[in-house]
Amino acid sequence: MLSATAARVAANEINKGDVLGTARFAGVQAAKLASSLLPLSHPVIVSKVSVDFIIGDTYIDVEASVDGFDHSGVEMEALTTVTVTALTIYDMCKSADRTMMIGDVALWERSGGRQYPWHREMTPDETTIDEVQ
């Protein structure tokens, strides 16, 4: 996004209102509705959803954490949370900046469920947002 847009979000000066608060709420809602949005995904009882933001000069980084009470993981709920959160940021800021892009949605870690704990390892060709800036 443009640096002016990131600054306006940080200062809560976007005309549509509280961008981060609204985006966080949309993300939590999305986690609870993931099974109705994704074909062949089964409902999972979601017990906790948290959405955090890092505002940079030209970006907003979205991180979600989802906990559930089930025999399967909540990867799809977490990925849906991040995606809908980012889409909400775009929707609320589009009148100020149509150059925004949403990119690099990825699972970083999982635990619990039937499968073993898993953690993404950075490969040499991957970079973090901080390294790109």
Backbone bond lengths (Angstrom), bond angles and torsions (degrees), N, CA, C in turn:
res aa  C-N    CA-C-N  psi(-1)  N-CA   C-N-CA  omega(-1)  CA-C   N-CA-C  phi
1 M - - - 1.448 - - 1.521 108.71 -
2 L 1.301 114.96 162.55 1.457 118.73 176.75 1.523 109.93 -66.91
3 S 1.320 116.65 149.93 1.469 119.83 -179.75 1.528 111.13 -61.92
4 A 1.321 117.58 -33.84 1.469 120.27 178.02 1.523 110.99 -64.25
5 T 1.314 117.36 -35.30 1.467 121.06 178.88 1.522 110.62 -69.00
6 A 1.319 117.17 -45.59 1.472 120.41 178.41 1.528 110.04 -60.18
7 A 1.325 116.99 -40.99 1.472 120.79 179.07 1.525 110.77 -64.77
8 R 1.328 117.31 -40.40 1.470 120.06 179.11 1.525 111.43 -67.23
9 V 1.330 117.72 -36.89 1.470 120.35 176.62 1.524 109.20 -64.78
10 A 1.329 116.75 -46.34 1.471 121.02 -179.11 1.525 111.79 -61.01
11 A 1.320 116.52 -34.88 1.472 121.04 -179.80 1.525 112.36 -89.22
12 N 1.332 117.49 3.73 1.465 123.06 -178.40 1.528 111.51 56.03
13 E 1.350 115.72 46.96 1.465 121.95 -177.44 1.523 113.49 -114.35
14 I 1.319 118.40 19.00 1.465 121.17 177.20 1.526 108.19 -82.05
15 N 1.328 116.86 135.32 1.465 122.09 -173.96 1.533 114.14 -56.20
16 K 1.328 118.18 -34.79 1.468 120.45 -177.74 1.524 113.18 -72.44
17 G 1.332 118.25 -14.15 1.460 119.76 177.98 1.514 113.23 123.39
18 D 1.307 115.80 -154.84 1.470 123.86 -176.15 1.527 109.67 -72.81
19 V 1.322 116.30 96.89 1.462 121.38 -175.05 1.521 111.50 -62.21
20 L 1.314 117.63 -51.68 1.461 120.35 -174.46 1.528 112.04 -68.95
21 G 1.302 117.29 -38.59 1.466 120.47 177.63 1.522 111.41 -64.61
22 T 1.324 116.27 -44.23 1.462 120.56 179.17 1.520 110.68 -66.80
23 A 1.337 116.78 -42.36 1.469 121.12 179.81 1.524 110.89 -64.06
24 R 1.324 116.88 -40.53 1.472 120.58 177.93 1.532 110.02 -61.72
25 F 1.314 117.21 -45.47 1.463 121.50 179.22 1.529 110.66 -61.44
26 A 1.330 117.06 -43.50 1.466 121.17 179.32 1.525 110.63 -62.65
27 G 1.329 116.96 -39.47 1.458 120.75 179.06 1.517 112.62 -64.65
28 V 1.325 116.79 -42.09 1.471 120.80 177.93 1.532 109.67 -63.47
29 Q 1.317 116.43 -43.16 1.458 120.52 177.61 1.525 110.72 -60.77
30 A 1.323 116.47 -42.25 1.459 121.45 -178.40 1.529 111.59 -62.62
31 A 1.327 117.30 -38.79 1.470 120.10 178.96 1.517 110.52 -59.15
32 K 1.315 116.61 -39.15 1.461 120.75 -177.82 1.524 112.98 -77.57
33 L 1.344 116.65 -15.78 1.466 120.98 -178.90 1.523 113.01 -108.96
34 A 1.318 118.12 5.80 1.465 121.07 -174.21 1.524 112.71 -55.30
35 S 1.307 118.42 -42.33 1.469 119.87 -176.96 1.520 112.16 -66.56
36 S 1.323 118.84 -24.35 1.460 119.99 177.57 1.530 111.51 -85.37
37 L 1.335 117.21 -15.05 1.463 121.26 179.61 1.528 112.57 -94.07
38 L 1.317 116.90 -28.78 1.467 121.98 -173.42 1.524 110.73 -107.57
39 P 1.328 117.49 116.99 1.468 120.02 179.56 1.534 111.04 -58.17
40 L 1.294 116.52 139.02 1.467 125.24 177.00 1.524 113.85 69.08
41 S 1.304 117.40 8.20 1.464 120.54 175.04 1.521 107.36 -89.46
42 H 1.322 116.19 137.14 1.465 118.07 -178.38 1.537 110.12 -97.01
43 P 1.318 116.58 153.69 1.466 120.11 179.73 1.526 111.04 -64.15
44 V 1.308 115.73 139.51 1.462 123.04 176.61 1.523 107.03 -125.23
45 I 1.310 116.74 137.96 1.462 120.33 177.31 1.523 107.99 -77.01
46 V 1.317 115.61 111.18 1.461 122.14 -178.68 1.518 108.36 -91.00
47 S 1.337 116.86 125.42 1.457 120.37 -178.72 1.529 113.11 -102.10
48 K 1.327 116.94 -24.73 1.464 119.40 -178.72 1.522 109.64 -155.85
49 V 1.328 115.72 136.92 1.460 122.04 174.36 1.515 107.21 -133.54
50 S 1.324 116.36 128.97 1.464 119.43 173.10 1.516 108.56 -126.89
51 V 1.315 115.60 142.59 1.461 122.66 179.60 1.515 107.11 -128.91
52 D 1.334 115.47 125.64 1.462 121.41 179.72 1.518 109.95 -123.06
53 F 1.331 115.50 154.01 1.457 121.98 -177.71 1.520 110.79 -127.35
54 I 1.321 115.46 145.97 1.457 122.79 167.07 1.514 105.25 -122.29
55 I 1.319 116.30 119.89 1.460 120.14 -179.86 1.518 108.15 -99.15
56 G 1.326 115.33 118.65 1.459 121.71 176.23 1.514 109.92 -102.58
57 D 1.305 116.07 -173.85 1.465 120.25 -179.98 1.522 112.16 -63.77
58 T 1.330 116.89 -36.67 1.469 120.49 -176.22 1.531 112.58 -133.00
59 Y 1.303 117.53 22.70 1.464 119.84 -178.93 1.520 110.79 -157.60
60 I 1.323 114.30 162.33 1.461 122.56 167.60 1.518 105.69 -126.24
61 D 1.308 116.50 118.36 1.457 122.42 178.55 1.530 107.13 -90.29
62 V 1.326 116.67 131.54 1.467 122.58 -178.51 1.525 108.36 -113.26
63 E 1.324 116.45 128.97 1.463 121.09 175.81 1.523 108.51 -128.51
64 A 1.323 115.90 132.72 1.464 120.78 179.93 1.518 110.09 -122.65
65 S 1.308 114.93 147.49 1.458 122.41 174.32 1.523 106.78 -131.07
66 V 1.341 115.81 130.72 1.463 120.75 -177.65 1.523 108.56 -128.77
67 D 1.317 116.57 132.80 1.461 122.92 174.27 1.521 108.10 -115.25
68 G 1.345 115.78 148.37 1.453 119.50 179.62 1.508 112.19 -146.76
69 F 1.349 115.18 166.02 1.465 122.77 177.76 1.512 108.33 -110.99
70 D 1.297 118.47 78.55 1.451 118.60 -179.42 1.512 109.82 -157.21
71 H 1.323 115.81 174.63 1.462 120.90 -179.74 1.520 112.25 -85.02
72 S 1.309 116.65 -6.53 1.460 119.57 179.09 1.519 108.97 -116.64
73 G 1.306 115.16 165.69 1.458 120.75 -179.60 1.520 111.28 -77.14
74 V 1.293 114.69 176.15 1.461 121.34 -178.63 1.530 110.92 -119.53
75 E 1.335 115.96 33.08 1.466 119.75 179.57 1.521 111.54 -58.49
76 M 1.323 117.47 -47.21 1.460 120.22 -176.15 1.528 110.89 -65.00
77 E 1.321 116.51 -35.87 1.462 119.76 177.29 1.529 110.63 -65.53
78 A 1.331 117.18 -41.39 1.468 120.95 179.69 1.528 111.13 -67.40
79 L 1.325 117.26 -44.82 1.464 120.40 179.99 1.528 111.10 -66.04
80 T 1.328 117.24 -36.46 1.466 121.22 176.18 1.524 110.04 -65.99
81 T 1.331 116.27 -40.07 1.464 120.85 177.87 1.519 110.90 -57.82
82 V 1.327 116.85 -50.72 1.468 120.59 -178.13 1.526 111.05 -62.58
83 T 1.321 116.39 -43.36 1.463 120.23 -176.84 1.526 111.78 -65.52
84 V 1.320 116.90 -46.86 1.471 119.86 -179.88 1.530 110.62 -68.00
85 T 1.313 117.91 -35.24 1.466 120.92 175.50 1.524 109.93 -60.44
86 A 1.332 116.83 -47.64 1.473 120.92 179.59 1.532 111.30 -64.07
87 L 1.331 117.28 -40.37 1.465 120.16 177.77 1.528 111.55 -63.48
88 T 1.314 116.79 -35.85 1.463 120.59 178.43 1.527 110.63 -67.56
89 I 1.327 116.81 -41.29 1.471 120.02 175.77 1.528 109.04 -59.19
90 Y 1.329 116.71 -46.55 1.465 120.27 178.77 1.526 110.46 -58.45
91 D 1.321 117.01 -49.71 1.460 121.14 -177.97 1.523 111.90 -58.12
92 M 1.310 116.52 -42.87 1.458 119.74 -176.56 1.528 113.07 -74.72
93 C 1.323 117.10 -22.39 1.473 120.88 -176.54 1.520 113.61 -106.98
94 K 1.320 118.51 -3.59 1.463 120.45 -171.95 1.525 113.46 -62.60
95 S 1.317 118.83 -28.26 1.469 119.17 178.94 1.529 110.88 -69.57
96 A 1.318 117.56 -23.37 1.468 121.73 178.65 1.523 112.09 -93.72
97 D 1.345 117.22 -25.24 1.466 119.25 -171.26 1.524 110.40 -159.57
98 R 1.312 117.02 102.76 1.473 120.69 177.38 1.529 111.73 -91.16
99 T 1.316 118.16 4.47 1.470 121.03 178.42 1.523 112.27 -87.02
100 M 1.323 118.24 -6.05 1.467 121.29 -177.58 1.519 110.98 -58.00
101 M 1.332 115.48 148.67 1.458 121.98 175.53 1.517 108.81 -131.55
102 I 1.320 114.59 147.90 1.461 121.17 173.84 1.525 106.12 -109.60
103 G 1.327 116.67 130.42 1.450 117.87 -178.10 1.507 113.28 -152.55
104 D 1.324 114.76 167.85 1.457 123.78 172.69 1.525 114.34 49.32
105 V 1.315 115.88 63.41 1.461 121.30 171.41 1.527 106.46 -90.77
106 A 1.330 116.87 124.63 1.462 119.99 -175.42 1.519 110.93 -149.35
107 L 1.320 114.95 151.21 1.458 121.64 172.26 1.524 107.93 -82.40
108 W 1.317 117.43 130.71 1.469 121.75 -179.02 1.513 112.81 -105.67
109 E 1.335 116.80 -29.44 1.465 118.54 -176.08 1.518 109.54 -160.87
110 R 1.332 115.75 147.73 1.459 120.14 172.62 1.519 108.18 -145.55
111 S 1.320 115.02 151.19 1.465 120.67 174.96 1.520 107.43 -148.65
112 G 1.326 115.45 161.50 1.463 119.70 -179.97 1.511 111.88 80.46
113 G 1.302 115.67 -177.59 1.462 120.54 -177.85 1.515 111.29 74.81
114 R 1.318 115.79 -168.31 1.460 121.04 -177.38 1.517 112.79 -78.33
115 Q 1.310 116.56 -28.37 1.467 119.55 -178.28 1.522 109.97 -86.01
116 Y 1.304 114.34 160.10 1.461 121.61 -179.26 1.530 110.48 -66.35
117 P 1.318 117.42 160.42 1.469 118.84 172.99 1.534 109.83 -60.34
118 W 1.319 115.64 146.77 1.461 120.89 -177.08 1.523 109.34 -138.02
119 H 1.330 116.10 142.63 1.467 121.81 177.90 1.523 108.46 -140.23
120 R 1.323 117.32 132.27 1.463 122.02 179.18 1.524 109.69 -71.63
121 E 1.303 115.01 132.47 1.460 121.34 173.90 1.525 107.57 -101.99
122 M 1.314 116.87 135.13 1.462 120.78 177.89 1.523 109.09 -70.47
123 T 1.322 116.30 133.22 1.456 120.93 174.70 1.527 108.26 -95.30
124 P 1.317 118.64 162.34 1.469 120.25 -178.00 1.524 114.37 -57.89
125 D 1.348 118.38 -28.50 1.463 119.48 -178.85 1.526 113.13 -87.60
126 E 1.337 118.32 -5.48 1.457 121.32 176.58 1.521 109.64 -89.84
127 T 1.318 115.00 145.09 1.456 120.62 176.00 1.515 108.56 -130.65
128 T 1.303 116.41 154.77 1.450 120.69 175.40 1.529 107.22 -90.86
129 I 1.310 116.70 165.39 1.474 121.25 178.23 1.516 109.78 -57.20
130 D 1.338 117.35 -40.80 1.453 120.08 -178.55 1.522 111.85 -62.25
131 E 1.346 117.31 -34.61 1.443 120.59 179.58 1.528 112.18 -73.82
132 V 1.345 117.30 -26.01 1.448 121.25 -179.37 1.527 110.21 -77.90
133 Q 1.306 117.81 -34.19 1.474 121.54 -175.62 1.502 112.95 -66.36
